[in-house]
Amino acid sequence: MPVEFDEFDIDGPVLFVPNRHRDKRGVFAETFRNDDFRDVIGEIDLVQENQIISTPINTLCGLHFQTSPYAQGRLVRVTQGAILYVAVDIRPRSETFGRHLKIELSAENWYQLWIPEGFAQGFKTLRPETHVTTKASNYYSPEHDFGIAWNDPDLGIDWELFGQQVVLSDRDRHLPRLADLAPDMLGAMPPIRGFADAQRFGASAR
């Protein structure tokens, strides 16, 4: 397998790290193989790819999710710059409902983070001119696109702002708290099987 993978304390998300091959010319890596991805994740197709370019540092996007039948899992990668990525478990029957994981993804570490359906996701840029690529398991649907306030006090997310202001879209300034969402909006998403044989890299899960 050309990638190594790791699991978190929250069931479902997986961190992929491609094996890089270096010589005097530079670096080569297989950054995605469908067969290896499915060996770890299961029978999931990635049907849409998106690219985000965030110009200012401390740009904050999220926390976003889509509802059934257009719920999305996402494979996230940074090709330039760095982000602090956060995913909140909003699966109603999950033992970790309301908990989140947080990890730095950068062009240097080559990490790729898989977040399955049932999570609200977002990121803060750690450098200017950051480029983020996502592959999604379902198509974008405006009618099913919702979000949760990035600073919901019940979630307890430390965005590591250190007194700095974030750059937000108008939409993200007015997202509701998780507690204010209707239960049927979240859908009946069961917890997803973990990966007991995964190798751990010590990624931060909180």
PLY file of the C-alpha trace (Angstrom):
ply
format ascii 1.0
element vertex 206
property float x
property float y
property float z
element edge 205
property int vertex1
property int vertex2
end_header
0.00 0.00 0.00
1.52 3.38 -1.02
-0.06 5.14 1.97
-0.11 4.61 5.71
-3.23 5.31 7.71
-4.28 6.12 11.24
-7.51 6.27 13.21
-8.73 8.63 15.90
-10.49 8.31 19.24
-13.68 9.34 17.43
-14.93 6.48 15.29
-14.95 6.99 11.51
-12.33 9.62 10.52
-9.06 8.31 9.09
-5.74 10.04 8.45
-3.82 9.00 5.33
-0.12 9.75 4.81
1.33 8.96 1.36
4.75 7.36 1.16
7.07 9.88 -0.52
9.99 8.91 -2.73
12.81 11.44 -2.99
15.79 11.76 -5.28
17.82 14.59 -6.79
14.90 15.55 -9.01
12.45 16.06 -6.14
9.56 14.05 -4.66
7.03 11.56 -6.03
4.04 10.04 -4.25
0.80 8.31 -5.15
-1.59 10.67 -3.39
-4.77 8.69 -4.12
-5.60 5.16 -5.19
-9.23 4.09 -5.22
-8.43 0.46 -4.38
-6.36 1.36 -1.30
-8.91 3.93 -0.21
-11.71 1.38 -0.41
-9.66 -1.24 1.43
-9.63 1.10 4.43
-12.90 3.03 4.13
-15.21 0.60 2.35
-17.34 0.81 -0.78
-17.47 4.59 -1.10
-17.17 6.53 -4.35
-15.65 10.02 -4.44
-17.73 11.83 -7.04
-16.82 15.53 -6.80
-13.57 17.43 -6.28
-13.36 21.03 -5.04
-10.50 23.49 -4.60
-10.44 26.39 -2.14
-7.91 29.23 -2.20
-7.96 31.32 0.97
-5.93 34.51 0.67
-5.86 35.95 4.23
-4.38 34.14 7.21
-7.02 33.23 9.85
-9.70 32.70 7.23
-12.26 30.45 8.94
-14.69 28.32 6.97
-17.38 26.25 8.66
-18.69 24.32 10.34
-20.57 22.83 7.36
-22.46 19.63 6.57
-25.06 18.29 4.15
-28.16 16.36 5.21
-29.49 13.11 3.75
-29.85 12.07 1.00
-26.92 14.32 0.05
-24.78 13.81 3.15
-21.09 13.98 2.25
-17.90 12.36 3.36
-14.79 14.34 2.43
-11.14 13.59 1.80
-9.22 16.81 2.55
-5.72 17.76 1.46
-3.65 20.96 1.54
-1.44 21.62 -1.50
-0.13 25.03 -0.42
0.03 26.60 3.03
-1.53 25.05 6.14
-4.85 24.79 7.97
-6.23 23.76 11.32
-8.99 21.31 10.42
-11.89 20.56 12.77
-14.63 17.94 12.47
-17.53 17.64 14.93
-19.44 14.38 15.38
-23.13 15.15 14.81
-24.34 11.55 14.45
-27.25 11.40 16.93
-26.63 7.79 17.99
-22.87 8.13 18.25
-21.21 7.70 21.64
-19.05 10.72 20.77
-21.88 13.02 19.65
-20.79 16.64 20.00
-17.08 15.83 20.34
-14.54 17.02 17.81
-11.13 16.23 16.41
-8.59 18.82 15.40
-5.45 18.40 13.29
-3.05 20.49 11.23
-2.93 19.69 7.51
-0.17 21.29 5.48
1.65 21.13 2.17
4.69 19.92 4.12
3.15 17.00 6.01
1.10 15.73 3.04
-1.64 14.53 5.40
-5.00 13.63 3.87
-7.94 13.49 6.24
-11.03 11.42 5.57
-14.15 12.60 7.41
-17.24 10.44 6.80
-20.89 11.45 6.68
-22.30 12.65 9.97
-19.70 15.30 10.78
-19.76 19.09 10.58
-16.44 20.25 9.17
-14.43 23.44 8.99
-10.95 24.91 8.98
-8.87 27.97 9.84
-5.95 28.96 7.65
-2.58 29.11 9.38
-0.81 30.85 6.50
-1.80 33.29 3.75
-2.48 31.97 0.24
-3.53 28.51 1.40
-4.90 26.00 -1.12
-7.24 23.22 0.03
-8.54 20.36 -2.12
-11.48 18.16 -1.12
-12.93 15.04 -2.69
-16.55 14.38 -1.72
-18.67 11.22 -1.63
-21.79 13.07 -2.77
-22.63 16.05 -4.94
-23.13 19.55 -3.57
-26.80 20.31 -2.96
-27.71 23.87 -1.85
-31.03 22.65 -0.43
-29.23 20.22 1.90
-26.30 22.47 2.87
-26.33 23.54 6.53
-23.90 24.53 9.22
-23.10 25.07 12.90
-21.55 28.13 14.48
-17.77 27.86 14.55
-17.73 29.37 18.06
-20.61 27.37 19.56
-19.66 27.38 23.27
-21.11 23.90 23.79
-18.52 22.43 21.38
-15.52 23.87 23.21
-13.31 24.15 20.12
-9.99 25.91 20.66
-9.28 27.51 17.31
-5.91 28.73 18.61
-6.59 32.36 17.71
-4.37 33.88 20.42
-6.40 37.08 20.38
-6.49 37.42 16.60
-9.66 38.04 14.59
-10.96 35.55 12.04
-12.08 36.28 8.49
-15.62 34.93 8.00
-18.24 34.83 5.26
-21.58 36.49 6.00
-23.18 33.07 6.06
-20.76 31.67 8.62
-21.33 34.65 10.93
-24.97 33.64 11.39
-24.94 29.85 11.68
-26.93 28.32 14.58
-25.60 26.39 17.57
-25.75 22.60 17.44
-28.39 22.59 20.20
-30.65 24.77 18.03
-30.78 22.34 15.11
-33.86 20.18 14.66
-33.07 16.51 15.49
-34.49 15.27 12.17
-32.07 17.57 10.30
-29.12 15.53 11.54
-30.63 12.29 10.31
-30.26 8.80 11.72
-26.57 8.25 11.01
-25.17 5.27 12.93
-21.60 5.24 14.26
-19.11 3.97 11.69
-16.84 1.01 12.26
-13.35 1.85 13.46
-10.05 0.43 12.19
-8.47 -1.57 14.99
-5.38 -2.52 12.98
-4.44 1.06 12.07
-1.01 2.47 12.85
-1.11 5.55 15.06
0.76 8.74 14.25
-0.42 10.55 17.40
-2.82 12.93 15.67
-4.84 15.18 17.96
-8.37 13.97 18.68
-10.38 16.04 21.18
0 1
1 2
2 3
3 4
4 5
5 6
6 7
7 8
8 9
9 10
10 11
11 12
12 13
13 14
14 15
15 16
16 17
17 18
18 19
19 20
20 21
21 22
22 23
23 24
24 25
25 26
26 27
27 28
28 29
29 30
30 31
31 32
32 33
33 34
34 35
35 36
36 37
37 38
38 39
39 40
40 41
41 42
42 43
43 44
44 45
45 46
46 47
47 48
48 49
49 50
50 51
51 52
52 53
53 54
54 55
55 56
56 57
57 58
58 59
59 60
60 61
61 62
62 63
63 64
64 65
65 66
66 67
67 68
68 69
69 70
70 71
71 72
72 73
73 74
74 75
75 76
76 77
77 78
78 79
79 80
80 81
81 82
82 83
83 84
84 85
85 86
86 87
87 88
88 89
89 90
90 91
91 92
92 93
93 94
94 95
95 96
96 97
97 98
98 99
99 100
100 101
101 102
102 103
103 104
104 105
105 106
106 107
107 108
108 109
109 110
110 111
111 112
112 113
113 114
114 115
115 116
116 117
117 118
118 119
119 120
120 121
121 122
122 123
123 124
124 125
125 126
126 127
127 128
128 129
129 130
130 131
131 132
132 133
133 134
134 135
135 136
136 137
137 138
138 139
139 140
140 141
141 142
142 143
143 144
144 145
145 146
146 147
147 148
148 149
149 150
150 151
151 152
152 153
153 154
154 155
155 156
156 157
157 158
158 159
159 160
160 161
161 162
162 163
163 164
164 165
165 166
166 167
167 168
168 169
169 170
170 171
171 172
172 173
173 174
174 175
175 176
176 177
177 178
178 179
179 180
180 181
181 182
182 183
183 184
184 185
185 186
186 187
187 188
188 189
189 190
190 191
191 192
192 193
193 194
194 195
195 196
196 197
197 198
198 199
199 200
200 201
201 202
202 203
203 204
204 205
